[in-house]
């Protein structure tokens, strides 16, 4: 399953307009319909999703380097130096550097995940009670809303909109709310329909509009011709290793923070590499170090992003969202501190799943090292697939996969409705990631706040009942103020 997911991930990563999250979104309902909802189905499904996540990360560099078209948002910075290298006849070397840097950063990140996630989970269980957990979720949402997108207040608006829709239906008091007295809304909005609608259908609707506007224009694919030596030598590796090390460290730290994605990591890695670069070729003019810095940074987020998922149950990027969605849909695994708890005289089944996930990631990295380079150099042909044929197929697969899982036309209506919401959010420059993560975390936040309110003796200031929770709330305010001032100054 990891192998098949990896192959699919490389293909969709190399295809502009698709990307790993879209492939994960379409695959998840199909996988569940095949394997079922038993606990034994969880590891095969997670293995396939991990394979997609790993493969799409390196695959996104192919069109970015060859055609100046990023296959994924993370690869946008790769175009700055990758495409100039192609124009100079060094496309083969650029692809080899991207592959080596990407897999190096990914491997480093996975090692940190395996070492840090159990330790962090133990610390969380010892020091965080219900008020602290509620405050931490609020801090995570503030971080997501502040960092993702161009405007902090638009990010906060998107997050609050996601929470509003999450609270439709039966709450903790088992009484339907905001349901308009309809049976369909009484049990809440289907999680898969909302997420796929906003993320996938919204993007498809926007792409269809763009394609309609550009229908009269003919797409021209630049013919790539390589010249000179395009092999990766030891001297090349030696020159890019400092940039890989710096970017991998930055990407891992960024990925370990709840709610921070690989796009920010790629930007920080590129900017930091540019500051230490002293070569003859400047960043932005075809510097191999620029490709290495970007690819190492965005790939190192993949493993580190699962640290807050496994230890706190908080997703950091869209790929992590679908990992959690698989866990919630199938059951048998509840992300959080209890995952790594040692039980006397018996085995913790959730810990088995966690280390099974680690094993899948290690195997995916092995595929990255061995087959990744071969696949990455051969998948550039995927860019030739016309969008007018690709987008309707993706739309049909998405709607069909939702119906297969939900077997209800109501789920289809909800998906289309939230597809329109996702479309208008993009038109209004509202980031959809805060919306999605807030929708997922809203019920956890409500549960934590209700329990915190109860254990503190109905104290209305329960979020400030301890120094830790007070610190988290203070950090949330500081994060919002800092990024709002920084963005406005820029």
C-alpha positions in Angstrom: 0.0 0.0 0.0 2.9 2.4 0.7 4.4 1.6 -2.6 1.2 2.2 -4.6 0.5 5.3 -2.7 4.1 6.5 -3.4 3.7 6.0 -7.1 0.4 7.8 -7.2 1.9 10.6 -5.1 4.7 11.2 -7.5 2.3 11.3 -10.4 -0.1 13.8 -8.9 2.7 15.8 -7.4 4.1 16.2 -10.9 0.7 17.3 -12.3 -0.2 20.9 -11.8 -3.6 21.4 -10.2 -3.6 18.1 -8.4 -1.1 17.7 -5.5 -1.0 15.2 -2.7 -3.9 16.5 -0.6 -6.3 16.2 -3.5 -5.1 12.6 -4.2 -5.5 11.8 -0.5 -9.0 13.3 -0.5 -10.1 11.2 -3.4 -8.4 8.0 -2.2 -9.6 8.0 1.4 -13.3 7.2 0.7 -12.4 4.6 -1.9 -9.9 2.9 0.5 -12.5 2.8 3.3 -15.0 1.3 0.9 -12.5 -1.4 0.0 -11.0 -2.2 3.4 -14.0 -1.4 5.6 -14.1 0.3 9.1 -12.5 -2.4 11.2 -9.3 -1.5 13.1 -7.3 -3.9 10.9 -8.0 -1.6 8.0 -6.3 1.4 9.5 -2.6 0.6 8.8 -3.1 -0.2 5.1 -5.1 3.0 4.6 -2.6 5.0 6.5 0.2 3.4 4.5 -1.3 4.4 1.2 -1.9 8.0 2.5 1.7 8.2 3.8 2.9 7.0 0.4 1.0 9.7 -1.4 2.2 12.4 1.1 5.9 11.4 0.5 5.7 10.9 -3.2 3.8 14.1 -3.9 6.4 16.1 -2.0 9.2 15.2 -4.4 6.9 15.0 -7.4 6.0 18.7 -7.1 9.5 19.7 -8.0 9.3 18.3 -11.5 7.0 20.8 -13.3 8.5 23.6 -11.1 11.9 22.9 -12.5 11.1 21.9 -16.1 8.2 24.2 -16.9 8.2 27.0 -14.3 4.8 25.6 -13.0 4.8 24.4 -9.4 3.0 21.0 -9.0 2.3 21.9 -5.4 2.2 25.2 -3.5 5.3 24.1 -1.6 7.3 24.0 -4.9 6.6 27.7 -5.7 10.0 28.7 -4.4 11.6 25.9 -6.3 10.8 27.7 -9.6 13.0 30.7 -8.6 16.2 28.7 -9.2 15.0 25.4 -10.7 13.6 26.9 -13.9 16.6 29.2 -14.6 18.8 26.0 -14.3 16.6 24.4 -16.9 17.0 27.4 -19.2 20.8 27.0 -18.9 20.5 23.3 -19.9 20.9 22.0 -16.4 17.5 20.5 -15.9 18.9 17.0 -15.1 21.2 18.4 -12.4 18.4 20.5 -10.9 16.1 17.5 -10.7 18.8 15.4 -9.0 19.6 18.2 -6.5 15.9 18.5 -5.7 15.5 14.8 -5.2 18.6 14.5 -2.9 17.7 17.6 -0.9 14.0 16.6 -0.6 14.7 13.0 0.6 17.5 14.2 3.0 15.2 16.7 4.7 12.3 14.2 4.8 14.6 11.5 6.5 15.8 14.0 9.1 12.3 15.0 9.9 11.1 11.4 10.3 14.0 10.7 12.7 12.9 13.7 14.8 9.3 12.5 14.7 10.1 9.0 16.0 12.3 10.4 18.8 10.2 13.4 19.8 6.6 12.3 19.5 6.6 9.8 22.3 8.6 12.1 24.6 6.3 15.1 23.9 3.2 12.9 24.4 4.5 11.9 27.9 5.2 15.5 28.8 1.8 16.6 27.6 0.0 14.0 29.7 1.9 15.0 32.8 1.6 18.7 32.6 -1.5 19.6 30.6 -5.0 19.3 32.1 -8.3 20.3 30.5 -7.8 24.1 30.9 -4.3 23.9 29.4 -5.5 21.7 26.5 -8.3 24.1 25.7 -5.9 27.0 25.7 -3.4 25.1 23.6 -6.1 24.5 20.9 -6.9 28.2 20.9 -3.2 29.0 20.5 -3.0 26.6 17.6 -6.0 28.2 15.9 -4.5 31.6 16.4 -1.2 30.5 14.9 -2.9 28.9 11.9 -5.1 32.0 11.3 -2.1 34.3 11.7 0.5 32.6 9.6 -1.5 31.1 6.7 -2.8 33.5 4.1 -2.0 37.1 3.4 -4.2 38.7 6.2 -4.4 37.7 9.9 -8.0 39.0 10.3 -9.2 37.1 7.2 -7.5 34.0 8.7 -9.3 34.5 12.0 -12.6 35.0 10.1 -12.1 31.8 8.1 -11.3 29.9 11.4 -14.4 31.2 13.1 -16.5 30.3 10.0 -15.2 26.8 10.2 -16.1 26.6 13.9 -19.6 27.9 13.2 -20.4 25.1 10.7 -18.8 22.5 13.1 -21.2 23.4 15.8 -24.3 22.7 13.7 -26.1 19.6 15.0 -26.0 17.8 18.3 -23.5 19.2 20.8 -22.2 18.0 24.1 -25.6 18.4 25.7 -27.2 16.0 23.1 -29.6 18.7 21.9 -29.7 19.7 18.2 -28.6 23.3 17.6 -28.6 25.5 14.5 -30.2 22.5 12.7 -33.3 24.5 11.4 -35.4 21.6 12.7 -34.2 19.3 9.9 -33.2 15.7 10.3 -30.3 16.0 7.9 -28.6 18.7 10.1 -29.6 17.3 13.5 -26.6 14.9 13.5 -24.2 17.5 12.2 -22.5 18.1 8.9 -20.6 15.1 7.4 -16.9 15.7 8.0 -15.7 14.3 4.7 -18.3 16.3 2.7 -17.3 19.6 4.3 -13.5 19.0 3.9 -13.6 17.7 0.4 -16.1 20.4 -0.7 -14.0 23.3 0.6 -10.6 21.9 -0.4 -11.3 20.0 -3.6 -14.5 21.3 -5.2 -13.7 24.9 -4.3 -10.3 24.6 -6.1 -12.0 22.8 -9.1 -14.6 25.5 -9.5 -11.9 28.2 -9.4 -9.8 26.3 -12.0 -12.8 25.9 -14.2 -13.5 29.6 -14.1 -9.9 30.4 -14.9 -9.9 27.9 -17.8 -13.1 29.5 -19.1 -11.4 32.9 -19.0 -8.3 31.6 -20.8 -10.2 29.4 -23.2 -9.1 31.5 -26.2 -5.4 31.2 -25.3 -3.3 28.2 -26.3 -1.0 26.7 -23.7 2.6 26.4 -25.0 4.8 23.8 -23.4 8.5 24.8 -23.5 10.6 22.1 -25.0 13.3 21.1 -22.4 16.7 20.5 -23.8 19.6 19.5 -21.6 23.3 20.2 -22.4 26.6 19.6 -20.7 27.1 17.5 -17.5 23.9 17.0 -15.6 25.1 14.4 -13.1 25.2 15.0 -9.4 28.9 14.9 -8.2 30.3 14.8 -4.8 31.4 18.4 -5.1 27.8 19.4 -5.8 26.6 17.5 -2.7 29.3 19.2 -0.6 28.2 22.6 -1.8 24.5 22.1 -1.0 24.9 20.2 2.3 25.0 23.3 4.6 21.8 24.6 2.9 20.1 21.2 3.3 21.1 21.0 7.0 19.8 24.6 7.7 16.6 24.2 5.8 15.9 20.7 7.2 16.3 22.1 10.8 14.0 25.0 10.1 11.4 22.9 8.3 11.4 20.4 11.2 10.9 23.2 13.8 8.2 24.8 11.7 6.4 21.5 11.1 6.4 20.6 14.8 4.4 23.7 15.6 0.6 23.0 15.4 -1.0 24.6 12.3 2.1 25.5 10.3 2.5 24.1 6.8 5.3 23.4 4.4 4.8 26.5 2.3 6.0 28.7 5.2 8.9 26.3 5.8 9.9 26.6 2.1 9.9 30.4 2.3 12.0 30.5 5.5 14.4 27.9 4.1 14.9 29.8 0.9 15.3 33.2 2.7 17.8 31.7 5.2 19.8 30.0 2.5 19.9 33.3 0.5 21.5 35.0 3.5 24.3 32.6 3.9 24.9 32.1 0.2 28.3 33.4 -1.1 28.5 31.7 -4.5 29.0 33.3 -7.9 25.4 32.5 -9.0 22.9 34.5 -7.0 19.7 33.1 -5.6 17.0 33.5 -8.3 19.4 33.2 -11.2 19.8 29.4 -11.2 21.7 28.7 -8.0 21.7 24.9 -7.1 21.7 26.0 -3.4 18.4 27.7 -3.9 16.8 24.5 -5.1 18.4 22.5 -2.3 17.3 25.0 0.4 13.6 25.0 -0.8 13.2 21.3 -1.3 14.9 20.3 2.0 12.7 22.8 3.9 9.3 21.8 2.5 10.1 18.1 2.7 11.2 18.2 6.3 7.8 19.4 7.3 6.2 16.0 6.3 7.4 14.0 9.3 7.5 16.8 11.9 3.9 17.7 11.1 2.8 14.4 12.6 4.4 15.3 16.0 1.4 17.5 17.0 -1.0 15.0 15.3 0.2 12.0 17.4 0.9 13.8 20.7 -1.8 16.4 20.7 -4.3 15.4 18.0 -3.8 18.7 16.2 -3.2 18.7 12.5 -0.6 21.1 11.0 -1.3 21.0 7.3 -3.7 19.6 4.8 -2.0 16.2 4.5 -2.1 15.8 8.2 -5.8 16.6 8.1 -6.5 13.5 5.9 -4.3 11.4 8.2 -6.6 12.4 11.1 -9.7 12.0 9.0 -8.7 8.4 8.2 -8.2 7.7 11.9 -11.6 9.2 12.8 -13.4 7.4 10.0 -12.0 3.9 10.6 -11.6 4.1 14.4 -9.2 2.2 16.6 -6.8 5.1 17.0 -7.4 8.3 19.0 -4.5 10.8 18.5 -3.3 12.3 21.8 -1.1 11.7 24.8 -2.6 8.3 25.6 -1.2 6.9 22.4 2.3 6.3 23.9 1.0 5.3 27.4 2.6 2.1 28.7 0.1 -0.3 30.2 1.0 -2.9 32.9 0.8 -6.5 31.7 -0.7 -5.7 28.3 0.1 -4.0 25.0 -1.3 -0.6 24.1 -2.9 -1.2 20.7 -2.8 2.5 19.8 1.0 2.5 20.4 1.2 -0.4 17.9 -0.6 1.7 15.3 1.6 4.6 16.0 4.8 2.6 15.4 3.2 1.0 12.4 2.8 4.5 11.0 6.5 5.1 11.8 7.4 2.0 9.9 5.3 3.0 6.9 7.1 6.4 6.8 10.5 4.7 7.0 9.6 2.4 4.1 8.3 5.4 2.1 11.6 7.1 2.7 13.4 4.0 1.4 11.3 4.2 -1.8 12.2 7.9 -2.0 15.9 7.1 -1.9 15.7 4.2 -4.4 12.9 4.9 -6.8 12.1 8.5 -6.2 14.7 9.9 -8.5 13.8 7.6 -11.4 10.1 8.4 -11.0 10.6 12.1 -10.6 12.6 12.4 -13.8 10.1 10.4 -15.8 6.8 12.0 -14.7 7.3 15.4 -16.3 5.2 14.1 -19.2 2.1 14.4 -16.9 2.1 18.1 -17.4 0.8 17.5 -21.0 -2.6 16.3 -19.7 -5.1 19.0 -20.7 -6.8 20.7 -17.8 -10.2 20.6 -19.6 -10.0 16.8 -19.5 -8.4 16.5 -16.1 -10.7 18.7 -13.9 -14.0 17.0 -14.8 -12.5 13.6 -14.1 -11.3 14.8 -10.7 -14.7 16.3 -10.0 -16.5 13.1 -10.9 -14.1 11.0 -8.8 -14.5 13.3 -5.8 -18.3 13.2 -5.9 -18.4 9.5 -6.5 -16.1 8.7 -3.7 -18.2 10.7 -1.3 -21.4 8.9 -2.3 -19.6 5.5 -2.0 -18.7 6.3 1.6 -21.9 8.2 2.7 -24.5 6.5 0.4 -26.7 9.6 0.7 -27.6 12.4 -1.7 -27.6 14.8 1.3 -23.8 14.3 1.6 -23.5 15.3 -2.1 -25.6 18.4 -1.6 -23.4 19.4 1.4 -20.3 18.8 -0.6 -21.4 21.0 -3.5 -22.6 23.7 -1.0 -19.2 23.8 0.7 -17.5 23.6 -2.7 -19.2 27.0 -3.5 -18.1 28.3 -0.1 -14.6 27.2 -0.9 -14.8 28.9 -4.2 -16.0 32.2 -2.8 -13.4 32.0 0.0 -10.7 31.8 -2.6 -12.3 34.7 -4.6 -12.3 36.8 -1.4 -8.7 35.7 -0.5 -9.8 33.8 2.6 -7.4 30.9 3.3 -9.3 27.6 3.4 -6.8 25.9 5.7 -7.8 27.8 8.9 -11.4 26.9 8.0 -10.7 23.2 7.6 -8.5 22.8 10.7 -10.9 24.9 12.9 -13.8 22.7 11.7 -11.9 19.6 12.8 -10.7 21.0 16.1 -14.0 22.7 17.1 -15.6 19.7 18.8 -12.3 18.9 20.6 -12.2 22.5 21.8 -15.8 22.4 23.0 -15.2 19.2 24.9 -12.0 20.5 26.5 -13.7 23.8 27.5 -16.7 22.0 29.0 -14.6 19.7 31.0 -12.2 22.5 32.1 -15.3 24.5 33.2 -16.5 21.5 35.3 -13.2 20.6 36.9 -12.5 24.2 37.9 -15.8 24.4 39.8 -17.6 26.4 37.2 -15.0 29.1 37.2 -15.8 31.5 34.3 -12.0 32.3 34.1 -11.0 28.7 33.7 -8.7 29.5 30.7 -6.6 31.5 33.2 -6.8 29.0 36.0 -3.1 28.0 35.8 0.1 29.6 34.7 0.4 27.3 31.7 -3.0 28.0 30.3 -2.6 31.7 31.0 0.7 31.6 29.1 -0.9 29.9 26.1 -3.7 32.5 26.0 -1.1 35.3 26.2 0.9 33.7 23.4 -2.3 33.5 21.3 -2.9 37.3 21.7 0.8 38.1 21.0 0.9 35.9 17.9 -2.2 37.7 16.4 -0.8 41.1 17.3 2.7 40.4 16.0 1.6 39.0 12.6 -1.1 41.6 12.1 1.5 44.4 12.6 4.1 42.6 10.6 1.8 42.0 7.6 0.4 45.5 7.7 4.0 46.9 7.8 4.9 44.8 4.8 
